[in-house]
Amino acid sequence: MSASIWLAVGAGGALGAMARHGVSRAAMHWMGPNFPWGTLSANVIGSFAMGVIIAWLARHEPEPSALRAFLTVGVLGAFTTFSTFALDAVSLAKDRSLTIAGIYVAASVVLSIGGLAAGLLAMRAPS
């Protein structure tokens, strides 16, 4: 892998992590600390964005490039937060209830997959 790919991933990762932090802070401010709204939001938004970006790149950049690495591995890899999702699910099960944890897990999975599918479909619409 070339140095430009590594730099693209690193730069994208920094931006994605900062955006993720911003979403978490905003969700905490707007929705409060009783549910991991920031993590859920980041995963759903990020999954939708991944669908849009992958569909766009498939049409416009058939070869893997620094742009693809920057956006998908870097920005969205850092923005979406599956490891935090796992921690949140375990914490909810321990601190609240298995029911709340189950709702969170189901919502995260269903909405994130739905977000990706919606992003792909949005890019298939006639322009």
N, C-alpha and C positions, 0 to 999 in steps of 0.2 A: 504494500500500500504506500502511495506516495506521501511525501511530507505535506502536500497541499490538502490531501484528504484528512490527515490527522489534525491539521490546523483548522480546517472547516468544522470537523466534529467538535473540537475544543471550543471554538468561538460560538458555535450553535448551542453547545451545552451550557455555556455561561449565560447566554440570552434566555434559554429555556428555563434554567434554574431561577433566574431573576423573575421571569414571568410567573412561574409556579409560586414563588414566594409572594408575589403581588396578589395572585388569585387567592391564596390562603389567607392573607391579611384582610383582603376585602370581604371574603366570605365570613371570617370571624367577626368583623365589624358589623356586617349586615345581618348575619344569621345567628350569631352567638356561638358559644363553645360546646353546645350539647350534642352536636352531630358533626362528623367530618365533611361538611359541605365543600370545603376547599379542595380536598382530595377527589371527591366525587365530581366536582365541576371540572377540575383539571383533566381527569381521565376521560370524561365525556367530550369536552371541548377538544382535547388532544386527539382523541380517536376520530372525531369528525374531521379535524384538520388533516390527519394522516390519510383519510380516504380521499379528500380533495387533492392533496399534494401528490399522492401516488398516482391518481388518475391523470392529473395534469402532466406529471413527469413522464408517464407512459406514452402520452401523446407527443410531447415536445422534446424529450431527452431519452432516447432509447438506450443509451449507454450510461452505466453508472458514472456519476460525476461528483465533483466537490459540492455542487449545489444539492444534489440528492443527499449526500452525507451530512451536510450542514443542516438541512431541514428535517430529515427523518431521524437520523441517529443523534444528531446534536440537539437541535431545538426541541423536537417532540420527545426524544428520548429522555431529556432532562425535565421537560414540562410534565409529562405524564408520570405517575408516581405509584407504580405497582407495589414497590416495597413498602411505601407508606400505607398503601391500601391494606396490605397484609397486617401491618402493625395496628392500623385502625380497627380492622375486623376483630383481631384478638383482644384489643383493649375494650372494644364495645362488649364483647362476650364476657369479659372479666368484670368490667365496671358497671355495665348496664344489664343486658340480658342477651341470651342466645337469640331471642326473637329479633331484637333491634340489630344485632350483628348479622343475622340472616337476611333481614331486609336490606341492609347496607350492601352486603355481598351480592345479592340478587340484583339490586338496582345498579350497582357498579358494572356488573358483567353485562346485563341486558342493555342498559343505556349506552355503554361504551361500544358494544358490538353494533347496536342500532346507529350510533353516531358514525361509525366507520362506514356502514352500509349507506347511510344518508349522504355522507360525503361523496362516496363513489357514485351514487345515483344523481346527486346534484351536478356532478361533472359530466354525466352522460346526457343531461338535458340539452336540447338544441340551443345554440347561442345566437 
